Amino acid sequence: MPHGLIPTTRDIPGKESAPRPQNAAAGLRRPVGIFSTGLYVPPRVVTNEELTRTLDTSDAWITSRTGIKERRFLEPGMATSDMSIEAARQALSRGGVDPSELDAIVLTTFTPDQPLPSTALMVKQALGAHRAIPLDLTQAACAGGIYALLVAAHLLQNDSYSRVLVIGADAGSRATDPQDRGTRVFLGDAAGAVLLGPGAPGFGLLSWDTGDELSYDVEIPAGGSRRPTSQETADGRGQYLKMLGKSVWNMATGKLPDSIRTTALRAGVELDEVRYFLLHQANLNIINEAMQSLGVPANRAPTTVGRFGNTAAASMFTVLHETMARGVRHGDLLMMSGIGAGFLWGSACFRHDGRG
């Protein structure tokens, strides 16, 4: 049975597929809702034209292949924690929560400030979130936003937890090879934060789905225990992200629609009831292909990829934040979905409670 909350008739061989209506957050003893969001993007804008000065590429090639026109790069001396702190402060301010009230900080990134100490701990210290447990998810890559939300939702099943801050942040510009157009043009830098807490029955997180398939088609081959950093790995540029674009396309366009359908089924909702599809912003063509596969108009999937590029763990949170800022109505359904290196993928369906 696919990873997720509860089985439906779809999971039982020989049984007819049918949605199973949920009157409360599916499988959660305590409903979990989104209180507020925050977003930080660096001020430095890197256009396609700028990249053409050092890479064998063109604005037309980048735009047609990715839909990206520009992205943001961190300035020297800045790191993932710096972006995370700014996004976190914004989410806390919007939610009217003092850092001292946080019970946990879950930070997902594949570009931590350094291997040790904990980036989440750095953020906790800077915020003054003295009682919060700092947790780092470091290898979920672009699927990290979904995985971090699920970890936070389960932490909130403990009655002593009432506020958990999720942060998705990546400095993709530090992980891509400046000489490799196949990765350099895609990634940008950003951090998104989401404040979660107990919600009302029937609202918040309704259902989810996750899946995985081990692959080395997207990897950073050096710098771990198998191939420790050395002069040899540096000369071979093994510290940088490697990616087979065709493999990413096939996995993303296949797994994301399937995961979204499963998540909707588990929530007991139809796809045409979902107002916003907040997808991983890897590539505009992938988003459009996924929406076409679902039979849903592309205009129900807000995008930031053209302005920010692929911001990895921050990606889904960029569209979540902008959508929330524009105004989400009470009762609106939001479907989040992403896929990252591994491969790891997942989706989560939320019903917005606008009464708070």
C-alpha positions in Angstrom: 0.0 0.0 0.0 1.4 3.5 -0.8 2.7 5.5 2.1 0.0 7.7 3.7 -2.6 8.0 6.4 -5.4 5.5 6.1 -6.3 2.9 3.5 -9.3 3.4 1.2 -11.0 0.9 -1.0 -8.4 1.9 -3.7 -5.8 0.1 -1.6 -7.7 -3.2 -1.3 -7.3 -5.6 -4.2 -10.6 -6.3 -6.0 -12.4 -3.4 -4.3 -13.9 -0.5 -6.3 -12.1 2.8 -5.8 -14.2 5.3 -3.9 -13.4 8.3 -1.8 -13.7 8.0 2.0 -15.1 11.3 3.4 -13.3 12.8 6.3 -15.0 14.9 9.0 -11.8 15.8 10.7 -8.1 15.8 9.8 -7.6 12.3 8.4 -5.9 10.0 10.8 -4.9 12.8 13.2 -6.2 12.7 16.7 -5.6 16.5 16.8 -6.3 18.5 13.7 -3.4 20.7 12.5 -3.7 23.9 10.6 -1.5 26.6 9.0 -1.5 29.8 11.1 0.9 32.0 9.0 3.7 32.0 6.6 6.9 33.9 5.8 9.2 34.3 2.9 12.7 35.6 2.3 14.5 35.9 -1.1 17.9 37.5 -1.4 17.9 41.0 -3.0 20.4 40.0 -5.7 18.6 39.2 -9.0 20.5 36.9 -11.5 18.9 37.1 -14.9 19.3 34.6 -17.7 21.3 37.2 -19.6 23.9 37.3 -16.8 24.3 33.5 -16.9 24.9 33.6 -20.6 28.1 35.5 -20.0 29.8 32.5 -18.4 27.7 29.6 -19.7 27.1 28.2 -23.2 23.4 29.0 -23.2 20.9 31.6 -24.1 17.8 33.3 -22.6 15.7 31.6 -25.2 17.1 28.1 -24.3 16.6 28.6 -20.5 13.1 30.1 -20.9 11.9 27.4 -23.2 13.3 24.5 -21.2 12.5 25.8 -17.7 10.2 28.8 -17.8 12.8 30.6 -15.6 13.7 34.2 -16.4 15.6 35.1 -13.2 16.5 33.7 -9.8 18.0 35.1 -6.6 21.6 34.4 -5.3 22.8 34.9 -1.8 25.6 37.5 -1.4 29.0 36.3 -0.1 29.1 35.8 3.6 25.4 34.9 3.8 24.1 31.4 4.4 21.0 29.2 4.6 20.5 30.1 8.3 20.4 33.8 7.5 17.5 33.3 5.1 15.8 31.0 7.5 15.9 33.5 10.3 14.3 36.2 8.2 11.5 34.0 6.9 10.9 32.7 10.4 10.6 36.2 11.9 8.1 37.1 9.2 5.9 34.0 9.9 6.0 34.6 13.6 5.1 38.3 13.3 2.2 37.4 10.9 1.0 34.8 13.3 1.3 37.0 16.4 3.6 34.4 18.1 6.7 35.2 20.1 9.7 32.9 19.5 9.6 31.9 23.1 6.3 30.3 22.5 7.6 27.8 19.9 7.7 24.2 20.9 9.8 23.0 17.9 11.6 24.2 14.8 11.8 21.8 11.9 14.2 23.0 9.2 14.6 21.2 5.9 17.5 21.9 3.6 20.1 20.1 1.5 22.5 23.1 1.8 23.1 23.5 5.6 25.5 26.2 6.7 27.9 23.4 7.5 27.8 19.7 8.3 27.9 20.5 12.1 26.5 22.1 14.1 22.7 22.0 13.4 21.3 24.7 11.2 18.0 24.5 13.0 19.9 25.1 16.3 21.5 28.2 14.7 18.0 29.5 13.8 16.6 28.7 17.2 19.4 30.6 18.9 19.1 33.6 16.7 15.3 33.8 17.2 15.4 33.3 21.0 13.2 30.3 20.7 14.5 29.0 24.0 12.3 26.0 24.6 11.9 24.8 21.0 13.3 21.5 19.9 15.5 22.0 16.8 15.2 19.3 14.2 17.1 19.2 10.9 15.9 17.3 7.8 18.9 17.4 5.5 18.5 14.9 2.7 14.9 15.2 1.5 15.9 18.0 -1.0 13.0 19.4 -3.0 10.5 17.1 -1.2 11.6 18.5 2.1 8.7 20.8 2.5 6.1 18.0 2.5 8.2 15.8 4.8 8.8 18.7 7.3 5.1 19.5 7.4 4.3 15.9 8.2 6.9 15.7 11.0 5.4 18.9 12.4 1.9 17.6 12.2 2.9 14.5 14.2 4.7 16.5 16.8 1.5 18.5 17.3 -0.3 15.3 18.3 1.4 15.8 21.6 -0.9 17.9 23.8 2.0 19.8 25.2 2.9 21.2 21.7 0.9 24.1 20.4 3.3 25.9 18.0 5.7 24.3 15.5 7.6 26.3 13.0 8.6 24.6 9.7 11.3 26.2 7.5 12.3 25.1 4.0 15.4 26.8 2.9 18.1 26.2 0.3 21.1 28.1 -1.2 21.1 26.3 -4.5 23.6 28.7 -5.9 26.2 27.2 -3.5 25.4 23.6 -4.6 25.5 24.0 -8.4 28.6 24.1 -10.6 29.1 27.6 -12.1 30.4 25.7 -15.2 27.4 23.4 -15.6 24.5 24.9 -17.5 22.4 21.8 -16.9 22.1 22.7 -13.2 23.3 26.3 -12.8 20.3 27.8 -14.7 17.7 26.0 -12.6 18.4 26.7 -8.9 18.0 29.8 -6.8 18.1 30.7 -3.2 15.2 31.3 -0.8 13.6 30.4 2.5 10.0 29.9 3.4 8.5 29.4 6.8 5.1 28.0 8.0 3.7 28.3 11.5 1.5 25.3 12.4 -0.7 24.6 15.4 -3.9 22.8 16.5 -6.8 23.4 14.2 -10.6 22.9 14.1 -12.1 19.6 13.2 -12.6 19.3 9.5 -9.9 21.9 8.7 -6.1 21.9 8.4 -4.3 18.8 7.2 -6.9 16.4 5.7 -4.6 13.7 4.1 -1.3 13.0 2.6 0.7 10.6 0.5 4.4 9.9 0.2 6.6 7.7 -1.9 10.2 6.9 -2.7 12.5 5.2 -5.2 16.2 5.0 -4.7 18.1 6.7 -7.6 21.4 8.4 -8.1 20.1 10.4 -11.1 20.1 13.5 -8.9 23.0 13.5 -6.5 26.0 15.2 -4.9 28.5 12.4 -5.2 31.3 13.7 -2.9 31.6 15.0 0.6 30.1 12.1 2.5 31.5 9.0 4.1 31.7 7.1 0.9 33.7 9.7 -0.9 35.1 12.1 1.6 36.2 15.5 0.4 39.7 15.4 -1.1 41.8 17.0 -3.7 40.6 14.3 -6.1 36.9 15.0 -5.5 37.4 18.7 -5.7 39.3 18.4 -9.0 36.4 16.3 -10.3 33.9 18.8 -9.1 32.2 16.1 -7.1 31.0 18.6 -4.5 28.4 20.0 -6.9 24.9 18.8 -7.8 24.6 16.4 -10.7 21.3 15.8 -12.5 19.9 13.8 -15.3 17.2 16.0 -16.6 15.2 13.4 -18.5 15.0 11.2 -15.4 13.7 14.1 -13.4 11.1 14.9 -16.0 9.8 11.3 -16.2 9.6 10.9 -12.4 8.1 14.3 -11.7 5.4 14.1 -14.4 4.5 10.6 -13.4 4.7 10.6 -9.6 3.3 14.1 -8.8 -0.1 13.6 -10.5 -0.5 10.1 -9.0 0.4 11.3 -5.5 -2.1 14.2 -5.8 -4.9 11.8 -6.9 -4.2 9.5 -4.0 -4.1 12.4 -1.5 -7.4 13.8 -2.8 -9.0 10.3 -2.6 -7.9 10.0 1.0 -9.3 13.4 1.8 -12.6 12.5 0.2 -12.5 15.4 -2.2 -12.6 15.8 -5.9 -9.8 17.5 -7.8 -12.2 20.1 -9.1 -12.9 21.1 -5.5 -9.2 22.0 -4.9 -8.8 25.8 -5.4 -5.0 25.9 -5.3 -2.4 23.4 -6.4 0.9 24.5 -4.8 3.5 22.4 -6.6 7.2 22.2 -6.3 8.6 25.0 -8.5 11.2 22.9 -10.4 10.3 23.8 -13.9 7.3 25.5 -15.5 7.0 22.7 -18.1 6.8 20.1 -15.4 4.1 22.0 -13.6 2.0 22.4 -16.8 2.5 18.8 -17.7 1.3 17.6 -14.3 -1.7 19.9 -14.4 -2.6 18.6 -17.8 -2.3 15.0 -16.6 -4.7 15.9 -13.8 -7.2 17.5 -16.1 -7.0 20.7 -14.1 -6.6 24.2 -15.6 -3.0 25.4 -15.2 -4.2 28.7 -13.7 -5.1 26.9 -10.5 -1.4 26.2 -9.9 0.3 29.5 -8.9 3.9 29.8 -9.9 7.0 31.6 -8.7 9.5 29.6 -10.8 9.8 32.3 -13.4 11.1 34.8 -10.8 12.8 32.7 -8.3 13.9 29.5 -10.1 13.9 26.2 -8.3 14.5 27.0 -4.6 14.4 23.3 -3.6 13.1 22.9 0.0 11.7 26.5 -0.1 10.0 25.9 -3.4 6.4 25.0 -2.3 6.5 27.5 0.5 7.2 30.4 -2.0 3.8 29.7 -3.7 2.1 29.0 -0.4 3.2 32.3 1.0 2.2 34.3 -2.0 -1.1 32.6 -2.2 -1.9 33.2 1.5 -0.8 36.8 1.1 -3.2 37.3 -1.8 -6.0 35.9 0.3 -7.3 32.4 0.8 -10.9 32.1 1.5 -12.4 30.1 4.5 -12.9 26.5 3.4 -10.6 26.6 0.4 -8.7 23.4 -0.3 -5.0 23.6 -1.0 -3.0 20.7 -2.4 0.8 20.8 -1.9 3.0 18.4 -3.8 6.7 18.0 -4.5 9.4 15.6 -5.6 13.1 15.7 -4.9 16.4 13.8 -5.2 16.3 10.3 -3.9 13.7 10.1 -5.4 11.3 11.2 -2.7 7.9 12.7 -3.3 4.7 13.5 -1.5 1.5 15.5 -1.3 -0.6 17.1 1.4 -4.1 18.4 1.3 -5.2 21.3 3.6 -8.6 22.9 4.2 -8.1 26.5 5.1 -9.8 27.8 8.3 -10.2 31.6 7.8 -12.0 32.2 11.0 -8.9 32.7 13.1 
